[in-house]
Amino acid sequence: MIRTNTVLSLVAASLLTAPVVSGALYESFSDVPQDISFDYVVIGGGTAGNVVANRLTEDSSVNVLVLEAGGGDIHDPILDIPFFCINIGNNYNWNYTTVDQPGLNGRTSPFPRGFVLGGSSAVNGLWYSRGSQDDWDRYAQVSGDDGWSWKGIQPYIQKSEKWTQPADGRDITGEYNASAHSLTGVTPISLPGFPTSIDNRILQVTKDLPDEFFFGEDANDGVPLGVGTLQLTSGNGTRSTSATAYLAPQYLARENLHVVLNAQVSRVLKTGGSDATPAFRGVEFRQGTDAVQTVNATKEVILSAGTVGSPHLLLNSGIGPKADLTAVGVEPLVDLPVGQNLTDQVRIIASWTVTPTNATWDVIARNATYTNELVAAWFATHQGPLTNSFANHWAFLRLGADSPAFANHTDPSPGPSTPHFELGFSNGLLAAPQATGSYFSVTVRTVSPTSRGTVKINSSDPFAAPLIDPNYLADDFDLLVMIEALKSAYRFVAAPSMKDYILTPFNTPADLSNSTEVEAFIRNTGTTSAHPTSSVSMSAEGAPGVVNADLTVKGVEGLRVIDVSVLPYIPSAHTQAAAYIVGERGADLVKAAQA
């Protein structure tokens, strides 16, 4: 891992010339033409929100306002350069922290969320996975809407994704399934652009130990099981985000699209309706220390503030559990289970020293001169090791039917094509750089967790930070999965093709024979995967939940939520692909309501 201050010093000069996205962007709301009536106000210019804004303004008669709390420096090199995703720092982060987590031995965990135009698509690890066909078919079943099924979302995958050749231009036959991808969408998706010295070893494990680590050509074909080349939100060696893709200059040139930066929304406002069905078409926000302002939508307010931001705003607006709101001095207007069912994936990192080599990224992390050369090469060619994220291969795997995890637990996954855990293989140390040595790391995460948490407020001040409680490892099943996943990682590094490369564990248990030591390692090092979902859960009409299958908030008018907070279960995947899909389908649902 590269130290943030090193990275910042290396890119400081390039920041002077880095372009800021231009077009219908406003630093101040007062600069927006005052004679415009907005059909839709989108709260949050993040992964899903920018999709919605783009699609709604395809109709030139529809005026859309986007209010984004962050700034517009979307081409800061620390965001643009894929490799720097491993340590972006705090400038583009809401810098949330969870409450104390009993499952993590009382520790808190950072809870990063993107604070810049593009949201978390601008600050994540770029990994792109859609989840399993079972995940999406379960959404359809729970919501009563087949449009959320694996088959139903295919048009939205086609609309959102633009498959792109990797930066090195190599022949990628056998590394992906072309039939699972679109060439005509908006967001560039690609493969890692720089092969590493461990790639062949990793793939050889699929031949060494094919029963457990079988080859999976494409994790995005609906059956993501196996070991394969990971896919990234990148194009031409550069990170792609919802801002660079859906707010590209040709879209910002639309006269009916208006994006206001540094505009933090505090709540949505009741504007009419009836006592039984109130309407919420008003939005309250502020810029910096200025006084709060309000703006109304004539048709709908669309909440796309994410799994933390969306429930936070609803709760501050009086939409949420009645008793909880009353307890903190917020007038309850609509009693819904907002903020319940929060779900995230726990991750740990296991590391080993390896045979000394200059081919791991550790040499980049500790050699500022070399890093500077790579940055210069990236600016000149958009090629080289900086075009990669922090891994080139991943494995999505299921527990065996005889796993100890199932002794007292039923399988929480929605079907046989769904993994229980993921392994990500990194050609270096995912921690503070060491003065010497070469390393190999495996990111281990649960992807079908059973623990559920909450997002709450503890103040009537809408600008106070929310209380985030993911409740990590509260259910024993999640701990058992993590133990089995860690054992799987150890078997992987013991495969014949890895044996002469791997030396000794580093800050990782020497072996897994001591169950107390293994559990302590997991609880003492476990942290967020930054994949939260499900805090504004979707359900069928009339069923308990927060939004209907069309993403309208239950029991109100004029208010819809379009982001991954609506998914009733977390996908067995990294969540940005789901955010793009939800954004695309959500936009179509908005259009259909006005047809």
C-alpha positions in Angstrom: 0.0 0.0 0.0 1.3 3.4 -0.9 1.4 6.1 1.8 -1.2 8.8 1.0 1.2 11.7 1.6 3.6 10.1 -0.9 0.9 9.8 -3.5 -0.3 13.3 -3.0 3.2 14.8 -3.4 3.6 12.9 -6.6 0.4 14.1 -8.2 0.4 17.6 -6.8 1.9 19.1 -10.0 -0.5 17.3 -12.2 -3.4 18.6 -10.2 -2.7 22.1 -11.5 -3.7 21.0 -14.9 -6.2 18.3 -14.1 -9.5 19.2 -15.8 -12.6 19.6 -13.7 -15.7 18.3 -15.3 -17.5 21.2 -17.1 -20.9 21.9 -18.5 -24.1 22.6 -16.6 -22.3 22.5 -13.2 -22.8 25.1 -10.6 -20.7 25.9 -7.5 -23.6 28.0 -6.2 -27.3 27.4 -6.5 -27.8 31.1 -7.0 -26.2 30.8 -10.4 -28.9 28.4 -11.6 -31.3 30.2 -13.8 -34.2 31.3 -11.6 -36.9 30.9 -14.1 -36.6 27.1 -14.3 -39.2 24.8 -12.9 -37.7 21.4 -12.0 -39.7 18.3 -12.9 -37.3 16.2 -10.8 -34.8 16.9 -8.1 -32.2 14.1 -7.7 -30.5 14.1 -4.3 -27.0 12.7 -4.7 -24.8 12.8 -7.8 -23.4 9.4 -7.0 -23.3 6.0 -8.8 -27.0 5.7 -9.3 -28.1 9.3 -9.1 -26.1 10.4 -12.2 -27.6 7.5 -14.2 -31.0 8.7 -13.3 -30.2 12.3 -14.2 -28.8 11.3 -17.5 -31.7 9.1 -18.5 -34.4 11.5 -17.5 -32.9 14.4 -19.4 -32.9 12.3 -22.6 -36.3 14.0 -23.0 -35.5 17.6 -23.6 -38.8 18.8 -22.1 -37.8 17.4 -18.7 -35.8 19.6 -16.4 -33.7 17.9 -13.7 -31.7 19.3 -10.8 -29.0 17.2 -9.1 -27.8 18.3 -5.7 -24.4 16.8 -4.8 -22.8 17.3 -1.4 -19.3 16.8 -2.7 -17.2 18.7 -5.2 -16.5 18.2 -8.9 -12.7 17.3 -9.0 -13.4 14.0 -10.8 -10.2 14.0 -12.7 -7.9 14.4 -9.7 -5.2 11.8 -10.6 -5.5 10.1 -7.3 -9.0 9.2 -8.4 -8.2 8.7 -12.1 -5.3 6.3 -11.7 -6.7 2.9 -10.9 -3.8 1.7 -8.7 -4.2 4.6 -6.3 -7.5 3.2 -5.3 -5.7 1.4 -2.5 -5.1 4.6 -0.5 -7.2 7.5 -1.8 -7.3 9.1 1.6 -10.0 11.3 3.3 -10.5 14.2 0.9 -13.2 12.5 -1.1 -14.8 10.5 1.8 -17.7 11.2 4.1 -15.3 9.7 6.8 -18.0 7.9 8.6 -17.2 5.5 11.4 -19.4 2.7 12.8 -20.5 2.5 16.4 -18.6 -0.1 18.5 -18.9 -3.5 17.0 -19.2 -6.4 19.5 -18.4 -8.8 16.7 -15.1 -7.0 16.1 -14.2 -7.2 19.8 -15.6 -3.8 20.5 -13.7 -2.0 17.8 -15.2 0.6 15.4 -14.7 0.3 11.7 -14.2 3.0 9.1 -17.2 3.2 6.8 -16.1 5.0 3.6 -18.6 6.6 1.3 -17.7 8.7 -1.7 -17.9 12.5 -1.2 -17.4 13.8 -4.7 -19.4 13.8 -7.9 -19.6 10.2 -8.9 -20.0 9.1 -5.3 -18.5 5.8 -4.3 -17.8 4.9 -8.0 -15.1 7.5 -7.8 -13.3 6.1 -4.7 -13.9 2.3 -4.7 -11.5 -0.4 -5.7 -13.0 -0.5 -9.3 -14.0 -4.2 -9.0 -17.1 -4.9 -11.1 -19.4 -7.8 -10.4 -23.1 -8.2 -10.8 -23.9 -11.0 -8.4 -25.6 -14.3 -9.3 -28.7 -15.0 -11.2 -30.1 -16.3 -7.9 -29.6 -12.9 -6.2 -31.6 -11.1 -8.8 -34.3 -13.7 -9.0 -34.8 -13.4 -5.3 -35.2 -9.7 -5.7 -38.0 -10.4 -8.2 -39.6 -12.9 -5.8 -39.5 -10.5 -2.8 -40.7 -7.5 -4.7 -43.3 -9.3 -6.8 -41.8 -7.7 -9.9 -40.1 -9.9 -12.6 -38.4 -6.8 -13.9 -35.9 -7.3 -11.0 -35.1 -10.8 -12.1 -31.8 -11.8 -13.8 -33.6 -12.0 -17.1 -35.4 -8.7 -16.4 -32.2 -6.7 -15.7 -30.4 -7.7 -18.9 -31.6 -4.6 -20.9 -30.1 -2.4 -18.1 -26.8 -4.2 -18.2 -26.7 -3.6 -21.9 -27.5 0.1 -21.4 -25.0 0.7 -18.6 -21.9 -1.3 -19.7 -19.5 -0.6 -22.5 -17.0 -3.4 -22.7 -13.5 -2.0 -23.4 -10.2 -3.6 -24.4 -7.6 -3.5 -21.5 -4.9 -0.9 -21.5 -2.2 -3.3 -22.8 -4.3 -4.3 -25.8 -3.6 -8.0 -25.3 -5.7 -10.9 -26.7 -8.2 -11.6 -23.9 -9.7 -14.7 -25.4 -10.5 -17.1 -22.5 -10.4 -14.3 -19.9 -14.0 -13.3 -20.3 -17.3 -14.4 -21.9 -18.1 -11.8 -24.6 -21.8 -12.9 -24.7 -22.2 -11.7 -21.1 -21.2 -8.1 -22.0 -22.4 -5.0 -23.9 -20.4 -2.9 -26.3 -23.0 -0.2 -26.5 -23.5 1.1 -23.0 -22.1 4.1 -21.2 -19.7 3.0 -18.5 -16.3 1.5 -19.6 -15.7 -2.0 -18.2 -12.4 -3.8 -18.8 -9.8 -6.3 -17.5 -6.6 -5.4 -15.6 -4.3 -3.6 -18.0 -0.9 -5.0 -16.8 -0.2 -8.7 -16.3 1.8 -9.5 -13.1 4.3 -12.2 -12.2 1.8 -14.1 -10.1 -1.0 -14.3 -12.7 0.1 -17.6 -14.2 0.7 -19.2 -10.8 -2.9 -18.2 -9.7 -4.4 -19.7 -12.9 -2.2 -22.9 -12.5 -3.9 -23.5 -9.1 -7.1 -24.1 -11.0 -5.3 -27.1 -12.5 -3.5 -28.1 -9.3 -6.7 -28.2 -7.2 -9.6 -28.1 -9.7 -12.2 -29.5 -7.3 -12.0 -26.5 -5.0 -10.4 -23.8 -7.2 -11.9 -24.5 -10.6 -11.6 -22.0 -13.4 -14.5 -19.6 -13.9 -14.3 -17.7 -17.2 -16.5 -14.8 -16.3 -17.9 -13.8 -12.9 -20.5 -11.7 -14.6 -22.4 -14.4 -16.6 -24.9 -15.0 -13.8 -22.9 -17.9 -12.3 -19.9 -16.2 -10.7 -18.3 -19.3 -9.2 -14.6 -20.1 -9.7 -11.3 -18.4 -10.1 -10.9 -15.9 -12.9 -9.7 -12.5 -14.1 -11.5 -9.7 -12.3 -13.3 -7.0 -14.1 -12.9 -3.3 -13.5 -14.7 0.0 -14.1 -12.0 1.4 -16.3 -11.3 2.4 -19.8 -8.0 3.4 -21.5 -6.2 2.7 -18.3 -8.3 5.2 -16.3 -11.0 4.8 -13.7 -14.5 5.2 -15.0 -17.2 6.6 -12.7 -20.8 7.6 -13.0 -19.6 11.2 -13.3 -17.1 10.6 -16.1 -19.5 8.3 -17.9 -23.1 9.6 -17.4 -22.1 13.2 -16.9 -19.6 13.3 -19.8 -19.5 16.7 -21.6 -22.0 15.7 -24.3 -24.6 15.0 -21.5 -23.8 18.0 -19.4 -24.3 20.1 -22.5 -28.0 19.4 -22.2 -29.8 22.6 -21.3 -32.3 20.7 -19.1 -29.6 19.1 -16.8 -28.4 21.2 -13.9 -25.9 19.9 -11.3 -25.1 21.9 -8.2 -22.0 20.9 -6.2 -21.3 21.3 -2.5 -25.0 21.2 -1.8 -25.7 19.1 1.2 -29.3 18.1 1.6 -30.7 18.0 5.1 -34.2 16.7 4.5 -37.1 16.3 2.1 -40.1 18.4 2.9 -43.8 17.7 3.1 -45.5 19.8 0.4 -49.1 18.7 0.5 -51.1 15.6 -0.1 -53.4 14.2 2.6 -52.9 13.1 6.1 -53.1 9.5 4.9 -50.8 10.0 1.9 -48.6 13.1 2.4 -46.6 14.4 -0.6 -42.9 15.1 -0.3 -41.7 17.2 -3.2 -39.6 19.8 -1.3 -35.9 19.6 -0.6 -34.0 21.5 2.0 -30.2 22.0 1.6 -27.3 24.2 2.3 -24.0 25.1 0.7 -21.1 25.5 3.1 -22.1 27.7 6.1 -24.8 29.5 4.1 -28.4 29.4 5.4 -30.5 26.5 4.3 -32.4 26.9 1.0 -35.4 25.0 -0.4 -36.3 23.8 -3.9 -39.3 21.9 -5.1 -39.9 19.3 -7.8 -43.1 19.4 -9.8 -43.2 15.7 -10.3 -40.8 13.8 -8.0 -37.9 14.0 -5.6 -35.5 11.1 -6.2 -33.3 10.1 -3.3 -30.0 8.6 -4.5 -27.9 9.4 -1.5 -26.8 5.8 -1.0 -27.2 3.2 1.8 -26.2 5.7 4.5 -27.4 8.9 3.0 -30.8 7.9 1.9 -32.0 6.5 5.2 -30.3 9.4 7.0 -32.3 11.9 5.0 -35.6 10.0 5.3 -35.2 9.8 9.1 -34.5 13.5 9.4 -37.6 14.1 7.3 -39.9 12.3 9.7 -40.1 9.1 7.6 -39.0 6.1 9.7 -39.7 4.1 12.9 -42.1 6.3 14.9 -40.7 5.5 18.3 -37.1 6.1 17.2 -38.0 9.5 15.7 -40.0 10.6 18.7 -37.1 9.7 21.0 -34.7 12.1 19.2 -37.2 15.0 18.8 -38.1 14.5 15.1 -41.8 14.7 14.3 -42.9 11.3 12.9 -44.9 11.7 9.7 -44.7 8.3 8.1 -44.0 5.1 10.1 -41.7 2.9 8.0 -38.7 0.6 8.9 -36.2 3.0 7.4 -32.6 2.2 8.4 -33.3 -1.4 9.3 -31.8 -4.4 7.5 -28.4 -2.7 6.8 -26.1 -5.3 5.4 -22.4 -5.2 4.6 -19.7 -7.7 3.9 -16.8 -8.3 6.4 -13.3 -8.6 5.0 -9.9 -9.6 6.4 -6.5 -9.7 4.7 -4.1 -12.6 5.0 -0.5 -12.0 3.9 2.6 -14.0 3.3 6.2 -13.2 2.5 7.4 -14.6 -0.8 10.6 -15.4 -2.6 12.5 -12.1 -3.0 11.6 -10.4 -6.3 11.3 -6.9 -7.7 8.0 -8.0 -9.5 5.6 -7.3 -6.6 4.1 -3.8 -6.1 6.0 -3.5 -2.8 8.8 -1.9 -4.7 6.3 0.8 -5.9 5.1 1.4 -2.4 8.5 2.1 -0.9 10.3 3.7 -3.8 9.0 7.3 -4.5 11.3 7.8 -7.4 10.0 4.7 -9.2 6.5 5.6 -8.4 7.1 9.1 -9.9 8.4 7.4 -13.1 5.3 5.2 -13.2 3.0 8.3 -12.8 4.8 10.1 -15.6 4.4 7.0 -17.8 0.7 6.7 -17.0 0.1 10.3 -18.0 2.1 9.8 -21.2 0.6 6.4 -22.3 -2.1 5.3 -19.8 -0.3 2.0 -19.6 1.8 0.2 -17.0 1.2 -1.3 -13.6 -0.8 1.8 -12.4 -3.6 0.8 -14.8 -4.4 -2.1 -12.4 -6.4 -2.1 -9.2 -4.9 -4.0 -6.3 -5.6 -7.5 -7.8 -5.8 -9.2 -11.2 -7.7 -12.3 -10.2 -10.5 -13.2 -7.8 -12.4 -16.3 -6.7 -16.0 -16.6 -5.8 -16.6 -19.8 -3.9 -19.3 -21.8 -2.1 -19.1 -23.8 1.0 -19.4 -27.5 0.6 -22.6 -29.2 1.7 -20.7 -30.8 4.6 -19.3 -27.5 5.9 -19.3 -27.1 9.7 -21.1 -23.8 9.0 -24.3 -25.7 8.1 -24.3 -27.9 11.2 -26.7 -25.4 13.0 -27.5 -23.0 10.2 -29.5 -23.1 7.0 -27.9 -21.8 3.8 -28.7 -18.1 3.5 -27.7 -17.8 -0.1 -30.5 -17.7 -2.7 -29.3 -20.7 -4.8 -26.5 -22.9 -6.0 -25.0 -20.3 -8.4 -24.4 -17.9 -5.4 -21.0 -17.8 -3.6 -20.6 -17.6 0.1 -17.2 -15.9 0.1 -14.6 -14.3 -2.2 -10.9 -14.4 -2.3 -8.9 -11.6 -4.1 -5.3 -12.2 -4.9 -2.8 -9.3 -4.6 0.7 -9.1 -5.8 2.0 -7.2 -2.8 1.3 -6.2 0.8 -2.1 -4.6 1.5 -0.8 -2.7 4.6 1.8 -0.1 5.5 4.8 -0.7 3.3 7.8 -2.6 4.8 11.3 -1.4 4.3 12.3 -4.7 2.8 10.6 -7.9 1.5 8.2 -9.1 -1.1 4.6 -10.1 -0.3 1.5 -11.8 -1.4 -1.9 -11.0 0.0 -5.4 -12.5 -0.1 -8.5 -10.4 0.6 -11.0 -12.7 2.2 -14.7 -11.6 2.5 -18.1 -13.0 3.2 -20.4 -12.1 0.3 -23.7 -13.7 1.5 -23.7 -12.5 5.1 -26.6 -13.1 7.6 -25.9 -10.4 10.1 -28.1 -7.3 9.9 -27.6 -3.8 11.3 -29.1 -0.3 11.3 -28.7 3.3 10.3 -30.2 5.6 12.9 -30.1 9.2 14.0 -29.4 10.4 17.6 -30.2 14.0 17.1 -32.8 16.3 15.5 -29.9 18.1 13.8 -30.1 17.0 10.2 -26.4 17.7 9.7 -25.3 15.5 12.6 -23.6 12.3 11.5 -25.8 9.2 11.5 -25.3 6.2 13.8 -24.1 3.3 11.6 -24.2 -0.2 13.1 -23.6 -2.9 10.6 -23.6 -5.5 13.4 -20.6 -7.3 11.9 -20.4 -11.0 12.8 -23.4 -10.8 15.0 -24.7 -14.1 13.5 -22.3 -17.0 14.1 -22.8 -18.2 10.5 -20.8 -15.2 9.2 -17.9 -16.0 11.5 -18.0 -19.7 10.5 -17.9 -18.7 6.8 -15.0 -16.4 7.4 -13.1 -19.3 9.1 -13.8 -21.6 6.2 -12.8 -18.9 3.7 -9.5 -18.3 5.5 -8.8 -22.0 5.4 -9.5 -22.0 1.7 -7.0 -19.2 1.3 -4.4 -21.2 3.1 -5.1 -24.2 0.9 -4.7 -21.9 -2.1 -1.2 -20.8 -1.2 -0.2 -24.4 -0.4 -1.0 -25.5 -4.0 2.0 -26.9 -5.9 2.3 -23.9 -8.2 2.5 -21.6 -5.2 4.6 -23.7 -2.8 8.0 -22.6 -4.1 6.9 -18.9 -4.0 5.1 -18.6 -0.7 7.4 -18.4 2.4 5.8 -17.6 5.7 2.7 -15.9 7.0 3.0 -12.2 7.7 0.9 -10.7 10.4 -1.4 -13.7 9.8 -1.7 -16.9 11.9 1.1 -19.3 11.3 -1.4 -22.0 10.9 -5.1 -22.5 11.5 -5.0 -25.3 14.1 -5.8 -23.0 17.0 -9.4 -22.1 16.6 -9.2 -19.5 19.4 -6.3 -17.7 17.7 -8.1 -17.8 14.3 -11.3 -16.3 15.7 -9.3 -13.6 17.4 -7.5 -12.8 14.2 -10.8 -12.4 12.4 -12.4 -10.3 15.1 -9.3 -8.2 15.6 -8.7 -7.4 12.0 -12.1 -7.7 10.3 -13.5 -4.5 8.8 -15.9 -3.2 6.2 -15.8 -4.1 2.5 -17.5 -0.8 1.9 -20.4 -2.6 0.2 -23.4 -1.6 2.3 -27.0 -2.2 1.0 -30.5 -2.8 2.1 -31.3 0.0 4.6 -34.3 1.2 2.6 -35.6 -2.2 1.6 -37.9 -2.9 -1.3 -40.9 -5.2 -0.9 -44.1 -6.1 -2.7 -46.9 -3.6 -2.4 -48.7 -4.0 0.9 -45.8 -6.0 2.4 -43.5 -4.6 5.2 -40.7 -2.5 3.8 -39.8 1.0 2.8 -40.2 1.2 -1.0 -42.4 -0.6 -3.4 -41.1 -2.6 -6.4 -41.3 0.6 -8.5 -39.0 2.3 -5.8 -41.7 4.7 -4.6 -41.7 5.3 -0.9 -44.6 3.5 0.7 -47.5 5.6 1.9 -46.3 8.9 0.3 -46.5 10.7 -3.0 -43.7 12.3 -5.0 -40.8 10.5 -3.4 -38.7 7.7 -4.8 -35.4 6.0 -3.7 -33.0 4.8 -6.5 -29.8 3.3 -5.1 -28.6 0.0 -3.6 -30.2 0.8 -0.3 -33.4 -0.6 -1.8 -32.1 -4.1 -2.4 -33.7 -6.3 0.2 -30.6 -8.6 0.3 -27.0 -7.8 -0.4 -25.8 -9.2 -3.8 -23.0 -11.7 -3.6 -20.8 -9.2 -5.3 -19.1 -5.8 -5.2 -22.1 -3.5 -5.2 -21.3 -0.8 -7.8 -22.6 -2.9 -10.7 -25.9 -3.3 -8.9 -26.0 0.5 -8.4 -25.7 1.1 -12.1 -28.4 -1.5 -12.8 -30.8 0.0 -10.1 -30.1 3.5 -11.6 -31.0 2.4 -15.1 -34.1 0.5 -14.2 -35.1 3.2 -11.7 -35.0 5.8 -14.4 -37.2 3.7 -16.6 -39.7 3.3 -13.7 -39.8 7.0 -13.3 -40.4 7.5 -17.0 -43.2 4.8 -17.0 -45.0 6.6 -14.2 -45.3 9.7 -16.4 -46.2 8.0 -19.6 
